[in-house]
Amino acid sequence: MKRVYIVPHSHWDREWYMPYEQHHMRLIELIDNLIKLFKTDPDYHFFHLDGQTIVLDDYLQVRPENRSIIKQLTSSGKLQVGPFYILQDDFLISNESNARDMLIGHREAQKWTNHMAKVGYFPDTFGNMGQTPQLLRQAGLDNAMFGRGVKPTGFANATSSSDDFSSKFSEMNWVGPDGSKVLGILFANWYDNGKEIPTEKVAAKAFWDKKLASTGRYASTDDLLFLNGSDHEPVQMDLSKAIRVANELYPDIEFIHANYNMYLDQLRKDLPKNLDQVTGELTSQETNGWTTLANTASNRVPIKQRNTEVSVELEKVAEPLATLANVQLGKPYPHDQLTYAWKTLLQNHPHDSICACSVDEVSQEMQTRYMKSEQVAKYVAKESLDELSQNINTNEMAHEQGAHPFVVFNTATSEKTDTTVVEVPLEQVVFNPNKDDPKAIFDELKQKPVIHYQVKDADGKIVPSTVLDVNVKFGFRLPKDQFRQAIIKRVARIRVYLAKMKPLSWMTLRLVPQAKTSDAHLTKKNEREIENDYLKVTVEQDGRLTVLDKISGHTYHHLMQFEDTGDVGNEYVYRASDDPVYVSSNFKNDVTSLVNNDYQQSLALTIHLELPESMNEQLAYEQQAHIDYRKRTAKRVKQTQSLDLKIELVLLKDSPRLQINLNYDNQVKDHRLRVLFPTDLNVKNHYADSIFEVVKRPNQVSAKWKNPENPQHTHAFVNVHDKTRGLTVSNYGLNEYEVARDGGQIAMTVLRCIGEMGDWGYFPTPGAQCQGPQTTKIGLEFHGATEQGRLETFHHAFASQVPFSTVFPEWQNGKLEMNATWMKVATGAVKTTAVKVQEDGEGVVTRSYNLTDKAVQMNNDLANYQAFASDLLENAKSKEPERLTLQPYEIHTTLWKEQSKK
């Protein structure tokens, strides 16, 4: 017998074409009506709350008096909640953001019910990450429901056995790169195929005749799924009547008011054995390429950069430091504060939010959330650093007269070579603003003679550094047991060079007076060149770079060409206008030497672009008339606007990485700016940093592909290589790139400026034109034939995103050593993404993944702790300690238990 499972829901976009509070108020109405319906209609059994627990938080902000009613409805299973906190866009948020969305969502759902919706629910994610099956399995879920990424091949239900990204059914087996498998269910007729079901018989017959045919076309069983709802759609109050009418009209079909668990239980009993298998990423590779929505990675670039900044501060600075203070000193771990910060950050991660395909008010509110989450993370980091500072034994270090100790922490889980600027307090005066004369204190400190300084390590060896300036400034302290204290302090701002600092380590240094500065400039033969033991970089007359990779002996030409095109698309899709392409090599440039000392060489390159100010008036008409972006004919205006690209090229002594720092003031509209790096390679595939995976992607597109562009997602890097050499381009908050179809060029999108949201109507977005100052960071690193060398470039890219942390202890005795690596984490083929304390327990949690397709040993170690295998939800999976071999592409969560407490 054919069964029709009708699942009521409302896909709840928290913010999109209206600001958050406009959607929020409609949510209140929705749940108020649901409460009324559950009270008055005994046949209304279930409602699915869109897989995200945050809707309950949002509702109870306004209706706190209804908490007990919500508890009763969730406990009884009528309101289906979980398993996620929000419905994220997985490609544009970090590894840990994806993991924490699941962890927090499960924990929140368990507060409400034992009837959590056990569905890997991705109704509108803009493509699906390849590691979804493994992550779901590690969270206890064996299925995934999604609306994008796979296309059933057509009305004839024909498919090819070689076609990994198509399925003849809407049900399929989805296998991740590690071999994890889940049942995949595509909403082939979208997640609104059962909305607004008629109750009048003639209309209902017409409705169901059409719907049963269109959905049954792709179904592998007689179990048909219909979703009663759509985007923030009000609840259908007469659904029970509509179901009764349907059962009367079709006596040979059973129409069931259901939830997803009921549907899945029956579906698994009826599934055929010949389901197709799809593997890895599901990003609509078998479509025409226009509807992948991948260009949401390049709109509102400042939002993406801010997301990287705050994510790093929370997961790679605050959490490791709080864990260190807990492990070494017993300082209580601030679970509640960090959960609050995570929730606030995750509120920026729904697909319409982080994809920035929303009205300007949404991005404005996101900036506030970023600030809030960041400030909590910074507070946690500072509290942890203060505790550590008070316990580091600086008295083991020689006390030179006038010396000032400071400690640098590398909280990255990769080795790091970089400079850091620290403000070392030389002296400070506490003053009472109501009694003392701050001007006199300020002037006295200001008039003191400036002396030269150098930096030494714990063994007395000189550490390369530069004194940038000595200033007097205001500060304050907030003692735990006293009123606030105002301070005027004299500080030396120092650039310190730290080479190959180990992961999760600290180093105690001291600033000491010296007779004269050691920042001697070296003689340079060519003002357009910088060079170290790894690279020789030359700025050619046209502004492009020639780089000699001394390790492989290969010279790369024409690197760092900037390309600018007109954009007649929208926040979802880039579409080039029919205008000339502007390239930086056709414009004037200036080069000056910036730094030339024993640890750093850098050049300042300015490229003077002249670009059309905007598109012409035709674009405004085409936007307002809602003309498809593929049919737009607008052109760029003839009036031009200066766009000076101010580029700092930096080489450090012990680093094979060229750092490219770009600053500019964008006053141009309706355009896309990319930077191009020719590879001189001819290969079929490339590699990119994706979610818990270095994903291998083909350069060629499907024969079905019509879009001239092939945009892709990344986080930290893109790599192209053959058997002899390769190039890794790293970035900070630039999530869109494209690799030429022969592998001969990597293009990173630096900025994309558009004036409308797009999709189903006209929503102007002047904020998406990204007018004003912009900053971009890109890294360039080359490698030879070995996998080890290639993996090192990946770790350098990871480490470049994590800043050093600094603290200024007193001269004191303490229980902590001056220099230490407090936890050993594997590098090479392994990347560790989380270092934190267990949510419900006292253990330490780390999460790592295998960067390669080969089994590797993971030799992590934490003194006085033993390692136990854990699932993603931080539940130990075994009672015996493990010594771990990571299988290809494996994600592994480890629970470390203190030996005295296990």
N, C-alpha and C positions, 0 to 999 in steps of 0.2 A: 504493500500500500504506500502511495506517495504521501510524504509528510511535509508540511510547510511550517517551518519554525519562524515565528514572528517575534523579533527581539526589539522592544521599544528602547529608544535611546535618543540622545541629542548630542551630536558631535560639538563639544563645547570649546570654541575658540575664545580664549580669555580676552583677546584683543586682536583687532585685525583692521577692517575698514571703518571701525569706530574705536575710540579710545577704550581703555580697560573698563572704566566705570560705567560706560554705556552698556557694554556686554554684561558687566557685573549686575546691574539692576535688573536686566532681563533674566539672569540666572535666579535671582530671588523669586521672581514671578513663576519661573518654571518649577522650582522645588516647592513653593507654596501650593501650586496646582497639583503637584504629585502627592503631597500630603493629603490634600482634599480628596483626590481620586482614590488613594488607598483606603481612606476612611469610608467613602460612600459607595465604592464599587467592589464587591467581594470577588468578582471575576477578574479584576486587574491584579496580576500576580507579581510582575517583575518590571524593573526599569534599570537599564545599564547606564552607569554614570561615566561613560566614555573612557574607562580605563584609568582615570586619574583621580587621586584622592583629594587634590587641591580644591576641587569644586565644593567639598564639604567645608573646608576652611573658609572659602570665599563666602559661602552662604551664611555660616555662623558668625561671620563678622557683623552681619546686619541683623540676623535672627538668632542671637545667642540663647533666647528663651526656648528655642525649639531643639536644643541639643538632645534632650531625652527622647523626643519623637524620632529624631534621626537615628539615635542609637537603637531604638526598637525596630525601625525599618531595616537598618543594616544587619542587625543581629538575626532577624528573621529571614534574611536573604532577599527581601523584596527590593531593596536598593542594592544593586550589585556594584561593589567598589573594588578598586585596585586593578592591576598590581603595581601601577606606576604612580609617581607623584604628579608628573605632568606628561603630556604627550609631546615628546621632544622632536627636534630634527637631529638625527643621530650623527650626520656627517659634519655638522658645524659646531659641535660641542666636543669637549675633550673625552678621552677614554674614561676618566674617573667620573665625569659628569653623567655619562651614560650608565655607569655602574651605580652611582649614588641615586640616580632617579629610580632605579629598581630597588635598591636597598631601602631608601626612605619610603618609597611607595608601599613596599611590603610591610614595613614596620607601622606605617600609618593605617593601612588596611586592617592589620591585626588588632589595632586599638578599637576598631569598630565592629568587627565581625569574624566569625569562623567560616563564613561563606564567601571568601574572596573570589572574585571572578578570575579563574585560572586561565587567562588568555593573554598571550603575547600580542598586544593590541597596538597596531600601527596603521590606523585608518587613513591618515593623510600625510604620512612622512614622505618627504620629497626624495624618494629612493631609500633603499634599505641596505645597511652595512653588511658586509660578508660574514662578520662574526656574530650576527644575531642568533643563529641556532645554538652556538656554544654558550653565549651569555644567558639565553633563556633556559637552557638545560641546567646551567649552574645555579639558576634561581628557582629550579623545581618546576619549570614549565616545558611542555612538550609540543607546543603548537604556536603558530604565528598567523595572525590575521592582518592583512594589509591591503591597501588600495592602489598602490603604485609599484612599478618596477618590473612586472611581468605582464606580458600580453598574450592571452590565448590567441592561437594563430588564425582563427577566422571562423566563418559560419559553417564551413565544411568539417570542422573539428579535425583538420589534418595537421600533422606535425612531423618534424624531422628528428631522427634519433641523435643527430649531431648538433641540434639546436638547444644549447644549455639554458637559454633565457626565454623559452616559450613553453607553453603547456597546453595540451588539448583540453584539459579540464581546469576548472577553477580550484580544484584541490590538487596538491602536488607534494612531493617530498622535497624539502629544502635542506641542503647539506652545506655546512660551513667548511672552510678550508682545512680544519682539523679533523673532519669526518663526523662532527656532531650533526644529528638529523632531527628535524622537527616536521610535523605536518603543517604545510603551508596552505593557507586559504586566501585566495584573491577575491576581493569584492569586485567581481567581473562587471557587474552593473552598478558599481559604486555603493557607498554605504547609505544611500537613500532610496534603495529600490523598493522599499515597502512603506514609504511615507504617505501620509494623507490617504488612507484606505477608505474608499467610499462605503457608506452604510445603506444607500439606496440600491436596490437589487440590479436595476439595469446598468447603472454606472459601475457597480461592483463587478458585474459580469464582464463588462468591457475592460475594466482595470485588470482583473485577474487573468483573463484570456491572454492579454498582452504580456503581463509580467511573468506568468508561468512559462510562457514560450521563451522569452528572452533569457530568463535565469536558467531554465532547464537546458538550454542550448549548451552550456558549459559545465553542467554538473555531472559528476561521475557516479552519483547515486540518486535515489529517489528522495533524498533528504535535502530540501531546498531551504535556503536561508534568506529571509527578508528582514531588512532593518527599517524599523518604523521610526523615522526621524531623519534629520539632516543637520546642516550647520546651525547651531544654536536655535533649533526649531522648537517651538512650544510643544508640550505634550499633547498627543491626540486624546482628548477626553472621552471620546466615544469608541475607543478601540475595541472594547469588549463586544459591543454591538456589531462592529465591523467583522470581527472574527466569527460571531454567530451567523451572520449573513453569509459569509464565505462557506462555512460548513454546510449550510442549507443548499447553496448553489452547487456545490461539488461534493456529493455524498461519497465519492470514491477517493477523496483526498482528505486527510486530517490536517486541519489548521490549528496550530498550537501557539498559545501565548507562552513564550519560552524565554529562557536565558541562554547564554552561550554554553554553559556547562552541559545543559540538557542536549543541546544540538550536537556538541562534540561527542558526547557519550554514544549517541545513536549513530552518528556519522562513522565513527571508528568501527562499529560493528558491520557497517554496510560497504565500506570502501573496497574497491576492486584492487587486485594485485598489480595492475598495469599502470599505476600512477607514474607520470613523468617525474623526472628529477631535475631540479634547478640547483645551481651551485654558486656559492659566493655572493658577491654583490648583485643586487637587483636594482638596476638604475635605468630601466627602459631602453636597454641597448638595442632591442629589436623593434624600435619605433622609428619615426621619421626624424627624431632628434630635436624636435622643437618643443616638446612638452615634458622634458626631463626636469625642468625647473632648476637645473644646475647653476644657472647664472645668479641665483639668489646668494651664491657664495661671494659675489663681487659687488653687490649693491651696498651702499652705506658702509664702506670699508672701516670707518672709525668705530662702528659698533662691533665689528669682528675683532678689531685690534683691542678694544676695551675688554671684550670677552676673554681673549687670551690673557691679558694682563691680570684680570681679577681671578680667573681660574688658576693661574700660576701662583698668585699670592696666597690663595686658599689651600690648594692641594699640594704645592711644591715648596711652600715656605712655612705657612702657619702650622699645618698638620705635622710635618717632620719635626719642627722645633718643639711643638707641644709634646710630641711623643718622646723626643730626646729628654726634655725636662722631666717627664714622667718616669722614664726608664732609669735615668741616671740619678735623679734627685727625689723621686717620689711625689713630684708636684701633681696634684689632681688634674686629670685630663678634662678640658672644658667641653664636654660632649654637647651640652645644650647650646652653648654659644656657637659652636661650629655647625651644629644642625641648623640653627637659625640662619647662619651665613649661607649654608648650602641651599636651604629652601629659597632664600632670597635670590641667590644666583640662578637656581633652576627656574624661577619664575620668568627669567629672560630666555628660556630655552625652548618654549613651544615653537612649532614650525613657522607660524606667522610672525613670531617675535624675533628669534635669532636669524631667521631668513630675511628679516627686515622688509618683508613684502606687506607692509602695513602703512597706515597714515602716520604723519609726522608725530602726532601726540604719543603714539606708541613708543617710538624711539626715544622721545624725551623722557618718558617714564622709565624706560629701560636704563637710561643713564643714571637716574636716581637710585634704582635698585643696585646697579653696579657699584655706585659709591657706598651704599649701605653695606653690601656684602664685603667690599674691600676694606672698609673701616673696621669691621668686626675681625676680619682676618689679620689686619695690621695690629689691632689691639692684642689678639691672642699671641701673635708673633713677638710683640714687644714684651708682654708679660713673661713669656717663656725665656726670651733673651735676658731679661732682667734677672730672673732666677739663676740662669746659667752664669751670668756675669758675676754674681755674688759668690760663686763657688769655684771659679777657675783659679788655680794656684799660680798667680803671677809672681810670687816671691821666689819661684824656682829660676826666674830669669834674672840676669844681671841688672842691677839698678844703676844705670848711668845718670849722672846729674842732669836734671831737666827732662828726663825721658817720660813718655806717656804711653802706657800700654793700650792696645786695642786687639780685639779678636775678630777674625773673619770666619764665617761659616759658609760652607758650600752645602746647601740643602738639596741640590740636584742629585739624582741617582745615576748621573754620568760624570766622568772626569771633566773638569772645567779649566780652561785657560782663558783668561780675560783680564781686563783692568776693572777696577772699581774706584769710585770717588768716595772718600770718607772725610767727614768733618771731625777732626780730633780736637776735643776741648783742651786748650792750653791752660786756662784758668777761668774761674767763674766766681761771680759775686752774687750772693743772695741779697735781695733788697725788699724793703717794705714800701710799696707804691704810695702809701699814705704818710710816710715819715721821711724816707730817704730821698736824695736827689739823684734820680737815675741818670740825668745828663752828666753830672760830675763823674759818676762811675763809668759811664760810656766813654767820655772824653779821656779819662785817665787810662783806660784800657786801650783806647784807640791810639794814644800817643806813645805807647811803648814801642821800642825799636823792633823792627822785623829781623829775625835771625834765620839762618838757613837750617834746614832739617834733612835728615835721611831716615829711612825705615830699615830696621834690622829684625831678623827672626829670633827665635828662642836661643839659637846657637850663636848669635852674634854676627851672622852673615848678613851682608847688605842685600836688601830686597829692592829691586828696581822701582823707582817712584819719582814723582814730580810734584813739587809744591806749587799749586795753582794760585793760591792767594791766602792771606791771613786777614780775617775780618772780625768785627765785634757785632754781636747780634743778641736779640732778646730770646729768652727761653723760659721754660717753667718746669717745675716738678710737681707731681701729685703724690705725696707720701701716703702710705696706707693708713697711717695713724695720726696725721697732722693735716692742717689746712694747706692749701696750695702755696707754693713758693715761687715767687718771681725771680728770674735770674738774668743777669747780663753776663755774657761769656765771650771770651776771645777764642776763636777756633781757627785751626789751620786746615784748609781744604787740600787734600792730597789725592793724587791719582796713583794707585798702587797696582803693580803688575804681579799677577799670581799665575804661575805656570803649573799645569797638570795637577791641579788640586783634586784630591780623591773625592769620590762621592760620599755624602753624609759624613763630612769631616769638619774639624775646625782647626785654626792655626792662630797662635798668639804672636803678635808683632809688637814693636814699640817704635814710637817716633822719637828720635834723639837729635839734639842740636849737633851741627857740624860747622866747620870753618867756612865752607863755601858750598854752593850748589853743585850737585853731581849731574845736573841735567844738561850735559854738554851736547851740542849739536854736532852731528857727524857730517863729513864732506859728502856731497852727492854729485855725481857726474851729470845727471840729467834731471831737471826739475819736473819732468813728466813721468818719472819712474819711481816706484818703491820696490823693495826687494828684501827677502829674508832667505833662510836656508831651503825653503820649500818652493817659493814662487818668485817670479820676476814679473811685475805688472807694469805695463806701459800704456799711458793714455795717448792714443793716436791723435793726429791733427783734427780728425772728424769727431772726436769725443768718445769713440768706442775703445774697447780695451783689447790689448794683446797680452796674453798670459802664458808664460813659459812655466809648465809644471816640471820642476827640476827632478822630481822623483821618477816620473815616467819618461821624461825627455820630450814630451809632446808639447807643441805650441798651439794654443787656441786663439783664433782670430775673431774680430768683430763682435766681441762680447759686450753686453750691456747697451744694446741699441734700444732706444725708447720709441714706441709706436703709438700714435694717437689717431683715433677714428671717431666719426660721428655715430651717435646711438639714437635710433628711433624706436627702441624697445621700451621696456618698463622695468619695474623692480623684479619681475620674474625672469625676463628674457632679454638678452642682448641681441639687437639686430642692427648690423652696420648700415649706415646710410650710404647712398650711392655718391660718395664724395672721394676726393683724393685722400690717400693715407699720408699722414705727416710723420716723418722719421727724424730722430734727433741728429743724425749725421749730416743733415742738410742745413743745420743751424750753427751759429757761432758758439764758441765755448772758451772759457778761461780756466787756467790751471795755476794753482799756487801750492807751495809746500806748507803743510800745517805743523807736523811734528816729525822730528828726525833725531831720535835719541837711541840709546842702547837697547831699548825694548820695544819701540814702536816707530813705525814710519807711516805717515798719512799724507794724503793730498786732498786739496779742495778743488773740485771740478764743478763749474757752473755752466749749464747748457741753457742758452737763451732761446726758448721756443716762442714762436708767434703762431697762435692757433685761432680759428674762428670762435667768436664769442659764444655762439649757440647755434641751434637749428633755427630755420626761418619760421615765419608765422604759420606756415602750412602744418607744422607739427602740432601746434596748439589746436588747430581745427581737427586734425586727424585723431587726436586724443579725445577731444570732447565729443566728436561724432562716433567714437568707439570703433574706429576702423582697425581691422586686424593689423598687428605690427608687421606682418609679412607683406602687406599690401601698401604700406606707407611710402610716400614719394617725397617727403620733406628733404630739404638740403641744408647744409651749413651756410650761415651768412658769410658775406665777404668781409665784414668788419672783424678785426683781429684783436686779440688780447694777449699780453705778454704772460708767459708762464716760465719762470726761471727755475730750473731744476738744480738745487744746490746739493751736491753729492760729496760726501766724505768717504774716501777709500782708505781703509785701515789694514795694515799688516802688523801682527805681533810677532815677537822674536821666535817663540816656540810653537807657533800655530800655523798649520797648513791652510787656514781658512782666511779668505779675503772678505772683510766686512764692508758692506755698502750701506751707508746711512744717507737717506734721501730726505730733504726738507724742501717744501715749496708752498706757495700760497695759491690755491686754485680759485680762480675767478671765471673759469670757463664752464659752460653748461652743456648738457646733452652730448657727452663724449666718454670714451674709454681710453685710459692710458695703460699700456703694458710695457714690460721690459723683456727683451729677447736675448736668449743665450744660445747661440749656435753650438752644437756639440761635435760636428764633423763625424758623426756616427751614423750608421745605417742598420737599424735594428727594428724588430717587430713589436717589442714590448718595452715598457718602462715600469718604474716602481715608485710608490708614494706612501707617505705616512698616513694611514687611515686609522680606524678605531680598533685598537688592540691588534693591529696588523700592518705589516709592510706589504701592501697589496700589489700584485703584478697585474698590470692593465695592458690590453692590446692598444697599439697605436692606430691600427686600422679600425674603421667603423663598419657596421652592418651594411649590406647592400640596400637595406630599406632606408638608410639614413639620408635625409635631405638637407639638414642644417649644415651650412659650410663650416660651422664651428663645432668643436668637440670638447666643451668645458668639463673639467674634472675637479674633484675636491681633494684638498690636502690640509695638513696641520703644520708639520714642522719642515718637511722637505719633499723634493721630487728628485729622482735619480734616473739617469739614462747611462747604460754601460754595455759594452760588448765583452769579449773574452780577454781583451788586453788593457782596457782603461775605461774610465767613466767620469761623470760630472754629477755632483749633488748641489742643487740649489735649495737653500734653506730660507725660511722667512719667519716673520713675526706677525701673525694676524692677517696674512694674505691667504685666503682659503681657495682661490681659484687659479688654475693653471691650464695650459694646453700643451701637449707634445705633438710635434709635427708627425704626420703619418708614416714618415720614414725614420722617425726618431732623431732627425737632424737638428731639432731646435726645441728648447723649453721656453715657453712664454708665461710669465707671471703677470696676472692682472694687478696693477698698482692702485687704480681708482676707476670707478664707473659712476657716472653722474647722470641721473634721469629725473624726470619731473612728474611721473605718475606711477601709481601703484600697479595698475593693470588688472587683469582677471575679468570680472563680470560687469564692471561699470567704470565710470570715470571718477577717479579719486586723485586729485592733484597732490603731489608730494614735493614741494619746493625744498624741503630739508634734505631730500635724497640727492640734490645737486651737489652736496658736500662742498659748499663754498667756504673758503678760509684756509688757514694753515693746516698742512698735512705732514705727517712724519711716517717714513717707511724704513724698515730694516730688512736687508736681504744678505745672505751669506753665500759664498761661492767656494766650493772645495772639490778638488780633483783626486782621483785615486787610480791605482794601477790594477793589475789583473786579479789580485787576491780578494777573497770574500772578507777577510779580516780588515783590510784597508777600507773596503766599502762600508763595512759596519761601523768603523771608527768615524767616518764622515756623518753617519746617522746619529751617533751619540754626541758628536760635536754640535749638530743641529739641535738636538734635545737640550743640551746644556746651555746653549746660547740664549734660550728663552727664560732661564732661571737666574735672577740676580743674586749676587753675594749678599749676605746679611752681616752687619757689623755691630759690635757692642763695645763699651768702654769701661772695663773694670777698674777698680782701685788696685794699688799694690797690696796684696793680701795673701794669706794662706787659704787654701781651699782643697776640697776633696776631688776636684776634677783636674786632670792633667792639662798642661798648656797646649799640647797638640794631640789630636786623637781622631781616629776614624771609628765612630761609635757603632756603626753597623756596616758589615760587609755586604754589598749587593753585587750580584753578577752583572757584568757588562758584556761586551762582545755581541753574542747572538741573543742576549736577554735584555729586556728593558723592564725596569720596575716603575710602576705608575702610582703606587699608594704606599705610604708609611703612616700608620695611624694606630690608635688604640681601639680595641674591640668595643662595639657598641654595648653589648650586654655581657660584660666580663672584664677581666684585667689583662687579657693577653694583648700582644701587639699583632696587628694585621699588616701584611704586605701583599701586594698584588703585582705579578710579573707576567710577561708574555714572551713567547719565542718569536724573534724577528724573522726566522728562516723556515725553510721547508725541510730541515734536518733535525733530528733529535739532538738535544744539547744538555750538558750537565749544568744545573743551577746551584752554584756553591755559595748561597747566601749564608750569613752567620750573624747571630746576635749573642754576645757573651752572656752566659748564665741562663739562656733560654733554649728551649727545644722546639723544633718545627713540626707542626701537624698540618695535614691537608685540611682545607676548609672549602666550603662552597662560597658563592658570591655573597650570601646572606650572613656570612661569618659564623656558620655552624661547623664545628669540627666534624670531619668525615671519618676519622679513624682515631683509635686510642693509642696507636703506636707512632713514635716519631718517624719522620721520613727523611730520606736523603734523595733528592729529587732529580729525575731526568725529565726535562720538558720535551714533550712530543712536538712534532712539527705544528707550528701555529697555535700551540696550546696557551691558554690563559690560565694562570694558576694563582689561587689565593692561599696564603699560608697564615696559619694562626700560631704565633709564638707564645709559648707558655713558660713562665719563670720556673726554673727547675725546683725551687723550694715550695712552689704553690701548685704545681701541676697535679 
